[in-house]
Amino acid sequence: MVAALKGVQGSGDAISDVTLTGVPLATSGGLQAAVVNIVNSTSETASYAVQVDWRDTAGQAVASTVVGAEDVGAGQSASPVSFSHRPPSDQLTPVVVKAQRY
């Protein structure tokens, strides 16, 4: 998945196919987490690589993860989870910065 993001210019060709949903700390084992909702808007099966940056209150990226989904059918969805391993006391916001089909 990480290799699929190398050389991607800008935010990638699948950024509009991805949204984030927060996960309560009580259900994520005390880790800050976000469900990465991927919907394949194309007419063909595709795999996805998504980079999620975790930003502090100043807007600075303090952590970054890459998640993905393979062989998502046309019109189908996948929901991998991105975790920040920073302390829960750090107020972080997840942001999709790149999303690429491959």
VENDACOR-V823310 format. One record per residue. D_LAST is the distance of its C-alpha to the last C-alpha in Angstrom with 1 decimal. Layout:
{{D_LAST} {D_LAST}}
//
This chain:
{{8.9} {11.2} {10.0} {6.6} {9.3} {11.6} {12.6} {11.2} {14.2} {15.7} {14.1} {10.6} {9.6} {9.7} {13.0} {15.0} {13.4} {14.6} {18.2} {20.3} {23.4} {25.8} {27.2} {31.0} {32.1} {34.3} {31.4} {29.1} {31.6} {32.7} {29.4} {27.8} {24.7} {22.5} {20.5} {17.0} {16.9} {13.5} {14.1} {11.7} {13.6} {12.1} {13.9} {11.3} {9.7} {6.3} {5.3} {6.1} {7.8} {11.1} {14.0} {17.4} {20.4} {23.8} {26.5} {30.2} {32.8} {32.9} {29.2} {28.4} {25.3} {26.9} {24.1} {20.3} {17.9} {14.2} {13.3} {10.5} {10.2} {8.9} {9.5} {10.8} {12.8} {13.5} {15.9} {15.6} {15.3} {14.8} {17.0} {16.5} {19.2} {19.5} {22.8} {25.0} {27.5} {29.9} {33.2} {33.3} {36.1} {33.6} {32.8} {29.0} {26.7} {22.9} {20.8} {17.1} {16.6} {12.9} {10.0} {6.5} {3.8} {0.0}}
//
